Each structure stands twice: as structure tokens, then as C-alpha cells.
């Protein structure tokens, strides 16, 4: 059984893109692998150093993890900051991470450009913190998106460098995890290729959204004046509406509106109303579970405590062995 590690930053509620991009696969993984799924609250400080409600955001992600089907008895669900070993391994890895390689990281350059007044040390060393999360449990597989592939490559660099410096074969070389199939790409309501909270929160359908909120967002989705010729290629915004319908509607419904579009007879208002009702039906089971779990503080505390204990057992063993390898010994 291989070890899998992955995390999500608590910067608000999770949306449909998060579910298809990660959570749906997490539910599959927990039945087949030794899984550690964490809430990356340390990571969130690299871009939001003064969060308005960090604890509330962490709770939201924990609730939504559970609502999506993650089982704390099967997988280890924990909060990153509940594991002090994370910070210790982060420190050790930073000692052997070089300024030049960290500055060349694409995500660092992008963030430094977009947030020039908040280019902090945590942002620079984000790859070593991510590596600590993975290597702490000696993971061999990591489910990551395209935007994290460079960080995973750096994790392999740090793992191999540690093994080489201390002449051990301790850390495995983690590889990207996939199920051998293309992930569903969820488009945004604003015409963007990807549903992204950081780009436009109003373009996202959140798992906790009420039916009223879903209907309002979809009716405001970007469209155009409609096709002027039969079988006309769709602009991106219209392609997105059809893309969302493909995810949540019946095939016959999608075909119906496709035929109307090709015949230049489509009425986007009608299509949006249908999409809104199909989206409400799809999201409602998640939002109902989220609503029920959000007020069950005793259960959430139990889940977080169990996750911290299970994660600590794994992490403490790793850190004892790392300290011995480096040469830290008690007198």
C-alpha cells in the first residue's frame, strides 16, 4: 500500500472545481492507499498573512472534506498547524535549499509580480514547506494539478539532496498521482477557462451555496447575442455554459440545447434556467451535509483530534529518524 499526501489551503469555501480537481479523487484514494489529507493553514499565510477568520476557514474545509465523502477512519484528515513536526522538517529542508533555485520557481515569480508589497520569506520557501508536508509521511504519490508540478519536482530534488548529503536511502522520490484519465475541468461562469476563486469569486459555484445563490450566479453568467449561422463555433463564455451543463445535466438535455444552438434558435435565458435547476439538484446533497456538519462541533473536534493523533504518529517517527541521520542526539 503506497502513501499519498495532499492538502488544500483554507482561503474560504470549496467550489465545484475543487471537487472535480481533487476531492472526488481523494474519496477513491482513501479506499486503496494510506492517505494523509491536510488543511494547509500554514500555506495560506504566504499570500494572506492576516486572515480575517483563519479558524473559520479551516473549519469550513474540514466540514467540506467530510461532506464530500472523506472518511476519518479510512484516511488521516488533519490540520497542518496541529503537527509541529511540519515546521521542524521545513527548517531542516531550508538549510539545504538554495536561493537561486527558490527564486527561479515560476509560482514565486508570478506571486512576486502580483503582490509586490508582500514578497515574504514564506512565499520564497513555499516549495520547501510543500516538500515538508510530503516527505514528513514519506509519501510516494502526490495528487497535484499542473500548477504544482514544478513544486513536486523540487520536492524530489530536496529528497534526493538529503539522501545524497547524508549518504542514506531514506526519502522516496514522490511522483504525481493520477488515475490514468483526464480530470474534469470545470469552467467559470465569467467566461474563464477554469473556475477559480482567486480570479473571480462570483464565477464559482461553491459546494455550500444555497439554491438561491446558485440560481442568481448562473442567471448572471456571461453570454453573447447568440449564433448568427448554423453550426457556428462557440465563443469561450458559451462553451463554458455547455461545459457546466455537460457535468450536471442529463445527456438528452445537453443535446437539446446543442441542437438549438446549431439551428440558431437558442434562448440563453431558457438554457440558464435549466442549468440552474440541474446545478441545484447536483449541489444540494453537498450543501445539506455541509449545513448539518457545520453545527456539530463535538464531531468536528473528534475528527480533528483523531487526525492530529494519526498524523503525529507518522510524523514523529520520521523526525526521530531524521534527527538521528543528521546527528542530533540527546546528552
HELIX and SHEET records of a PDB file:
HELIX    1   1 UNK A   16  UNK A   18  1                                   3    
HELIX    2   2 UNK A   19  UNK A   23  3                                   5    
HELIX    3   3 UNK A   24  UNK A   29  1                                   6    
HELIX    4   4 UNK A   41  UNK A   44  1                                   4    
HELIX    5   5 UNK A   54  UNK A   67  1                                  14    
HELIX    6   6 UNK A   80  UNK A   82  5                                   3    
HELIX    7   7 UNK A   84  UNK A   94  1                                  11    
HELIX    8   8 UNK A   99  UNK A  103  1                                   5    
HELIX    9   9 UNK A  106  UNK A  114  1                                   9    
HELIX   10  10 UNK A  121  UNK A  124  1                                   4    
HELIX   11  11 UNK A  126  UNK A  135  1                                  10    
HELIX   12  12 UNK A  146  UNK A  148  5                                   3    
HELIX   13  13 UNK A  149  UNK A  165  1                                  17    
HELIX   14  14 UNK A  201  UNK A  203  5                                   3    
HELIX   15  15 UNK A  211  UNK A  219  1                                   9    
HELIX   16  16 UNK A  236  UNK A  248  1                                  13    
HELIX   17  17 UNK A  251  UNK A  262  1                                  12    
HELIX   18  18 UNK A  268  UNK A  294  1                                  27    
HELIX   19  19 UNK A  297  UNK A  326  1                                  30    
SHEET    1   A 3 UNK A   3  UNK A   8  0                                        
SHEET    2   A 3 UNK A  34  UNK A  39  1                                        
SHEET    3   A 3 UNK A  76  UNK A  79  1                                        
SHEET    1   B 2 UNK A 141  UNK A 142  0                                        
SHEET    2   B 2 UNK A 175  UNK A 176  1                                        
END                                                                             
